[in-house]
C-alpha cells in the first residue's frame, strides 16, 4: 500500500509557480505550497505474496489497485 502526494498534481503546482515567476513575482515572496491531492494505491500481488488479505472495504477506498 502507498499513500502519497499525486505526482501529476505536483507538476501542476510547479507550473503555477513558474507562471508566477515569469509574470514578475520574486521566488522568495511565493508561499510554500503543500500537496493538496493524495493517491492511495494497493498492490495485490505483493499483498498475496506476503500472505495478507486485503478487505474489500479497503479495496473500495483505493484510487488504484495493481493486480
DAFEN-V282981 format. One record per pair of residues at least 12 apart in sequence whose ideal C-beta (glycine too) atoms are under 7 Angstrom apart, sorted by the first residue. I is the first residue (numbers start at 0). J is the second residue. D is the distance in whole Angstrom. If there is no record, write none. Layout:
# DAFEN-V282981
I_J_D, I_J_D
This chain:
# DAFEN-V282981
0_41_5, 1_40_5, 2_37_6, 2_39_5, 3_37_7, 3_38_6, 4_34_4, 4_37_6, 5_36_4, 5_37_6, 5_38_5, 8_34_7, 8_35_7, 8_36_4, 9_34_7, 12_32_5, 16_29_6, 38_62_5, 38_63_7, 39_60_6, 39_61_5, 39_62_5, 40_61_6, 40_62_6, 40_63_5, 40_65_7, 41_53_6, 41_58_6, 41_61_5, 41_64_5, 42_65_4, 43_64_6, 43_65_6, 43_66_5, 44_65_7, 44_66_7
